[in-house]
Amino acid sequence: MECVERTVAGRLREAMGSRSVKSVAKAAGVQPFTLRQLREGRKRGGTVETLRAVAEALGVSPGWLAFGEGAREREVVRGDG
């Protein structure tokens, strides 16, 4: 499926849905201010670590969140045992 959102801010808003900035920021271990800046498009991109943490908290692929590439949902790697 092709990503419709063309910006990190748009993909972040899409992935967050109705979740609050405060709850997602807490789950990702980032400051609400930073997340709000990203969501509103005031901060382009973000550090790799920040985007990876936010993607993990939202259950989406870091590549999708950062670049709009690949599947939105994060792949789940299962162990052998």
C-alpha positions in Angstrom: 0.0 0.0 0.0 1.4 3.4 -1.0 1.7 6.0 1.7 -0.6 9.0 1.1 1.0 11.3 3.7 4.1 13.0 2.3 5.6 14.4 5.5 6.8 13.1 8.9 4.2 15.3 10.5 1.4 13.9 8.4 2.4 10.3 9.0 2.8 11.0 12.7 -0.7 12.5 13.0 -2.1 9.5 11.1 -0.3 7.0 13.3 -1.3 8.8 16.5 -5.0 8.9 15.7 -6.8 10.1 18.8 -3.9 9.4 21.2 -2.6 12.4 23.1 0.8 13.9 22.6 1.5 13.4 26.3 0.7 9.6 26.3 2.7 8.9 23.1 5.6 11.0 24.3 5.6 9.1 27.6 5.5 5.7 25.9 8.3 6.7 23.6 10.5 8.3 26.3 10.6 11.7 24.6 9.6 15.1 25.7 6.0 16.2 24.7 7.4 19.4 23.3 9.6 17.5 20.9 6.7 15.3 19.8 4.4 18.3 19.4 7.0 20.0 17.2 7.3 17.0 15.0 3.5 16.5 14.8 2.9 20.1 13.9 5.7 20.2 11.2 7.7 22.8 13.1 10.6 20.4 13.4 11.7 18.5 10.3 12.5 14.9 10.7 14.0 14.4 14.1 16.9 12.3 15.3 17.0 8.7 14.3 16.6 7.7 18.0 13.6 9.9 18.5 11.8 8.6 15.4 12.6 5.0 16.2 11.3 5.4 19.7 8.1 7.1 18.6 7.6 4.5 15.8 8.0 1.7 18.4 5.5 3.4 20.8 3.0 3.7 18.0 3.6 0.2 16.5 4.6 1.5 13.1 7.7 0.9 11.0 10.5 3.5 11.6 11.1 3.6 7.8 7.5 4.4 7.2 7.4 7.1 9.8 10.6 8.7 8.7 10.4 8.3 4.9 7.0 7.0 4.0 8.6 3.9 2.7 7.6 0.3 3.2 4.7 -1.1 5.2 3.2 1.1 7.9 3.0 -1.7 10.5 6.1 -2.8 12.2 7.3 -6.3 11.4 7.2 -8.6 14.3 10.2 -10.9 14.6 9.5 -14.0 16.4 12.1 -16.1 18.2 12.6 -19.8 17.6 11.5 -20.8 21.0 
